[in-house]
Amino acid sequence: MAHVITLKSGRNEMVFDLRDLLCLVDKHMGYEARRLLEELMEPDESEEYIAYLEKDADERRKHYKDVMRQLREQSEAIASLIREKEVDRKKLSAAAGAIGVLTWRELNV
């Protein structure tokens, strides 16, 4: 689709695409104005950064839920062992040790 642009001089120019408009800007305003317009039209790098941050946040959320699930499993195992008539100290120690390993890993990563 063509557009007619009337210049300050009164002359009409046909613009068919962005390249035509950039040529007019270059011709009547100079190369620096053209480069500025081209830079302003470039994709915003912050969109890529935001997408990266959102992906990172999702991965951290999944990791957090996985760690919390593991901690819950171990705490339920400890609660179950405590309810037993005879305490199996090896199993209780293993469950507590697993919690220690999980928390140490998370605090030192």
URWO-V611203 format. One record per residue. N is the residue number from 0. PSI is psi in whole degrees, 0 to 359 (none if undefined). Layout:
# URWO-V611203
{{N	PSI} {N	PSI}}
This chain:
# URWO-V611203
{{0	135} {1	146} {2	143} {3	126} {4	128} {5	120} {6	166} {7	330} {8	351} {9	352} {10	138} {11	138} {12	140} {13	131} {14	116} {15	331} {16	183} {17	322} {18	318} {19	317} {20	318} {21	323} {22	319} {23	317} {24	315} {25	315} {26	320} {27	341} {28	341} {29	164} {30	321} {31	320} {32	320} {33	313} {34	319} {35	316} {36	318} {37	318} {38	320} {39	335} {40	347} {41	151} {42	143} {43	120} {44	337} {45	334} {46	318} {47	320} {48	319} {49	318} {50	320} {51	315} {52	320} {53	319} {54	317} {55	317} {56	320} {57	316} {58	319} {59	321} {60	316} {61	317} {62	315} {63	314} {64	322} {65	315} {66	317} {67	323} {68	317} {69	318} {70	319} {71	317} {72	316} {73	321} {74	325} {75	323} {76	318} {77	315} {78	320} {79	318} {80	323} {81	327} {82	343} {83	151} {84	315} {85	128} {86	125} {87	97} {88	327} {89	314} {90	319} {91	317} {92	320} {93	317} {94	316} {95	321} {96	321} {97	320} {98	318} {99	317} {100	314} {101	312} {102	322} {103	314} {104	315} {105	324} {106	338} {107	14} {108	none}}
